[in-house]
Amino acid sequence: MKRWRGWGDDATDYPMVETARPFLVEAIGQPTPRKDISREDLLKKVPKSRLKASGTIKTDAFERLTHARGQSLPDMVAMHCGKIEAYPDGVAYPETDDDIRDLMKAARQKGFRLIPYGGGSSVLGHINVHKKDGPVVSVDMRRMSKLVSLDEVSRTAVIECGAPGPAIEAMLGQHGYRLGHYPQSFEFSTLGGWIATRSTGQQSYYYGRIEPLFLGGHLESPAGPLDLPVFPASAAGPDIKQMLLGSEGRMGILTRATVKVSPLPEIEKFLAIFFKDWESGAAAAREMAQARLGVSMLRLSDEVETETTLQLSGKPDFVNLAHKGLSLIGIKDRRCMLMYGLTGSKRATRLAYHEVQRISHKYGGFAVNPVIGHTWEKSRFKTPYLRETLWENGIALDTLETALPWSKVLEVNGQVRQAIATRLEKFNEKVLVFSHLSHLYPDGASMYITYAWRRAQDPEATQARWQLIKDAASEIITQSGGTISHQHGVGSDHKAWLGVEKGKLGLQAIRSAVKTFDPQGIFNTGNLV
Ligand SMILES: Cc1cc2nc3c(=O)[nH]c(=O)nc-3n(C[C@H](O)[C@H](O)[C@H](O)COP(=O)(O)OP(=O)(O)OC[C@H]3O[C@@H](n4cnc5c(N)ncnc54)[C@H](O)[C@@H]3O)c2cc1C
């Protein structure tokens, strides 16, 4: 079952590997474990609902608490330290389009707002209630999660938008297909959330981001229902689908989506190659992306992430052996790991494998034992659980991301890492910062940065330090021509930066579209604009 706060399933833990402790202490100093507010004490803080339970709406305190916040760092502080600004007054569980129409009607009549809620895995404040909002109902889509139909000839499926990743793969898998969308939040995030935030899965290189997977569907909006018909391609003017992609719950609720599906692959494996440094690894990765190799994933970790991954792997003997072996061939302290995926037919994956080897040899890459790839595959959705363990041990951790052209990505990466690493110096605090190029394109790459620092005794100070880091990084990214988000979206946390890339007229166009679908501003007004 999903944890009531923090990330993941409460049956899964990611304990701290003891050998990783000295590594972390060296990087950020000795952390102090901090005690968080208990579930009972937090429940006592939930105020009385301003609405009456009725129809599909529940108003009990636990439901409202567990839908109050997502998974951003401020959300983590709020949920763990009892600093929640506002709670939804109710949580609705619609089962049909009609239920959603009833909710919208009630919202208009009784003057409450609606926040569509998928898996609640937003990391940018998308689903949060704000004090100024007035009464709010969170619309949890979990009961709308069926496979409606499958067209095996066209390889498309119609799926209800509340379906989370594992349910989608299980429903399609029974027929020999998959969607192939694997964000790291796969266990709980949903089809509707992916479309509404323009999400990217780990194997997007092969299956595509959510944009090309989303072919059409159905929206229930305050201005009326909208059907998006499915065509292989269309030149009939601007594409309305593109408006709903990234709409972040402001234009109504997506109830069904038609998506592209693929047959289950004959082969799927993940393998690692080490390069002597970041520059040679990035040059190899760029050549692979520009040669459009038939791999399913390309992901290059910088030297700190490579070392951190090895240290946290819990396999110290293997790591020592790898270190000695790689040092002998000149791959030493600045080594960087490229992880790649092979997915598809035997023939196509064999060809892709040989092409990866050919290009990596050119840049001095060394292919290592498949154990590293297996370990990555086994823990691909589990590493986020470590954030909770670190938090309990007194360490805050967050991530940020962008995408930039190849001509800029390495330089900006260096600037952002440097800015984050030094941002807390005035508090005598060190920040551990590392990154990877996570999604590669012929013209550029996305850059994903993870940073960790010691929690302060005062939760507000922890959040203020996070804000300093976030602002410094966002400033560099947007001033250097990077997007404020490659995959997490805008929500409330990136709103201030959106204008830099959309411009005044662009923001006006977004406002007009929002107003067309939701003239009275019922939906999720905290997001985007
Ligand atoms: C541990 C972790 C790992 C992550 N890894 C990735 C990753 O690899 N790639 C990536 O892209 N993102 C990632 N994210 C971010 C997050 O998972 C994505 O933004 C995801 O798409 C959100 O889906 P959700 O169903 O949880 O939506 P929610 O968080 O519930 O909602 C997100 C937004 O979508 C709207 N929404 C939800 N459902 C609907 C609907 N049916 N109709 C209209 N609007 C709707 C909400 O109102 C909200 O504005 C990660 C997050 C976490 C916590």
PDBQT file of the ligand as one rigid body, heavy atoms in Angstrom, charges set to zero:
ROOT
HETATM    1  C1  LIG A 601      10.291   9.365  -7.053  1.00  0.00    +0.000 C 
HETATM    2  C2  LIG A 601       9.845  10.140  -8.240  1.00  0.00    +0.000 A 
HETATM    3  C3  LIG A 601      10.401   9.886  -9.472  1.00  0.00    +0.000 A 
HETATM    4  C4  LIG A 601       9.982  10.597 -10.594  1.00  0.00    +0.000 A 
HETATM    5  N1  LIG A 601      10.516  10.289 -11.811  1.00  0.00    +0.000 NA
HETATM    6  C5  LIG A 601      10.048  10.905 -12.917  1.00  0.00    +0.000 A 
HETATM    7  C6  LIG A 601      10.549  10.541 -14.201  1.00  0.00    +0.000 A 
HETATM    8  O1  LIG A 601      11.391   9.654 -14.337  1.00  0.00    +0.000 OA
HETATM    9  N2  LIG A 601      10.040  11.186 -15.277  1.00  0.00    +0.000 N 
HETATM   10  C7  LIG A 601       9.082  12.143 -15.158  1.00  0.00    +0.000 A 
HETATM   11  O2  LIG A 601       8.637  12.662 -16.173  1.00  0.00    +0.000 OA
HETATM   12  N3  LIG A 601       8.616  12.523 -13.946  1.00  0.00    +0.000 NA
HETATM   13  C8  LIG A 601       9.053  11.921 -12.838  1.00  0.00    +0.000 A 
HETATM   14  N4  LIG A 601       8.571  12.279 -11.602  1.00  0.00    +0.000 N 
HETATM   15  C9  LIG A 601       7.541  13.329 -11.505  1.00  0.00    +0.000 C 
HETATM   16  C10 LIG A 601       6.091  12.785 -11.552  1.00  0.00    +0.000 C 
HETATM   17  O3  LIG A 601       6.061  11.417 -11.295  1.00  0.00    +0.000 OA
HETATM   18  C11 LIG A 601       5.473  13.053 -12.904  1.00  0.00    +0.000 C 
HETATM   19  O4  LIG A 601       5.262  14.446 -13.038  1.00  0.00    +0.000 OA
HETATM   20  C12 LIG A 601       4.153  12.328 -13.168  1.00  0.00    +0.000 C 
HETATM   21  O5  LIG A 601       3.816  12.511 -14.511  1.00  0.00    +0.000 OA
HETATM   22  C13 LIG A 601       2.996  12.756 -12.296  1.00  0.00    +0.000 C 
HETATM   23  O6  LIG A 601       1.960  11.787 -12.424  1.00  0.00    +0.000 OA
HETATM   24  P1  LIG A 601       0.862  11.577 -11.293  1.00  0.00    +0.000 P 
HETATM   25  O7  LIG A 601      -0.130  10.613 -11.824  1.00  0.00    +0.000 OA
HETATM   26  O8  LIG A 601       1.491  11.241 -10.016  1.00  0.00    +0.000 OA
HETATM   27  O9  LIG A 601       0.199  13.012 -11.262  1.00  0.00    +0.000 OA
HETATM   28  P2  LIG A 601      -0.092  13.964 -10.012  1.00  0.00    +0.000 P 
HETATM   29  O10 LIG A 601       1.178  14.247  -9.303  1.00  0.00    +0.000 OA
HETATM   30  O11 LIG A 601      -1.208  13.428  -9.227  1.00  0.00    +0.000 OA
HETATM   31  O12 LIG A 601      -0.578  15.265 -10.783  1.00  0.00    +0.000 OA
HETATM   32  C14 LIG A 601       0.310  15.990 -11.582  1.00  0.00    +0.000 C 
HETATM   33  C15 LIG A 601      -0.502  17.048 -12.362  1.00  0.00    +0.000 C 
HETATM   34  O13 LIG A 601      -1.329  16.402 -13.312  1.00  0.00    +0.000 OA
HETATM   35  C16 LIG A 601      -2.697  16.734 -13.111  1.00  0.00    +0.000 C 
HETATM   36  N5  LIG A 601      -3.477  15.534 -13.412  1.00  0.00    +0.000 N 
HETATM   37  C17 LIG A 601      -3.336  14.291 -12.893  1.00  0.00    +0.000 A 
HETATM   38  N6  LIG A 601      -4.219  13.446 -13.449  1.00  0.00    +0.000 NA
HETATM   39  C18 LIG A 601      -4.944  14.176 -14.331  1.00  0.00    +0.000 A 
HETATM   40  C19 LIG A 601      -6.014  13.876 -15.219  1.00  0.00    +0.000 A 
HETATM   41  N7  LIG A 601      -6.525  12.646 -15.326  1.00  0.00    +0.000 N 
HETATM   42  N8  LIG A 601      -6.503  14.864 -15.985  1.00  0.00    +0.000 NA
HETATM   43  C20 LIG A 601      -6.001  16.127 -15.923  1.00  0.00    +0.000 A 
HETATM   44  N9  LIG A 601      -5.000  16.464 -15.101  1.00  0.00    +0.000 NA
HETATM   45  C21 LIG A 601      -4.472  15.502 -14.324  1.00  0.00    +0.000 A 
HETATM   46  C22 LIG A 601      -2.779  17.184 -11.661  1.00  0.00    +0.000 C 
HETATM   47  O14 LIG A 601      -3.844  18.069 -11.419  1.00  0.00    +0.000 OA
HETATM   48  C23 LIG A 601      -1.433  17.859 -11.485  1.00  0.00    +0.000 C 
HETATM   49  O15 LIG A 601      -1.484  19.178 -11.953  1.00  0.00    +0.000 OA
HETATM   50  C24 LIG A 601       8.992  11.602 -10.460  1.00  0.00    +0.000 A 
HETATM   51  C25 LIG A 601       8.432  11.856  -9.196  1.00  0.00    +0.000 A 
HETATM   52  C26 LIG A 601       8.853  11.133  -8.101  1.00  0.00    +0.000 A 
HETATM   53  C27 LIG A 601       8.228  11.396  -6.764  1.00  0.00    +0.000 C 
ENDROOT
TORSDOF 0
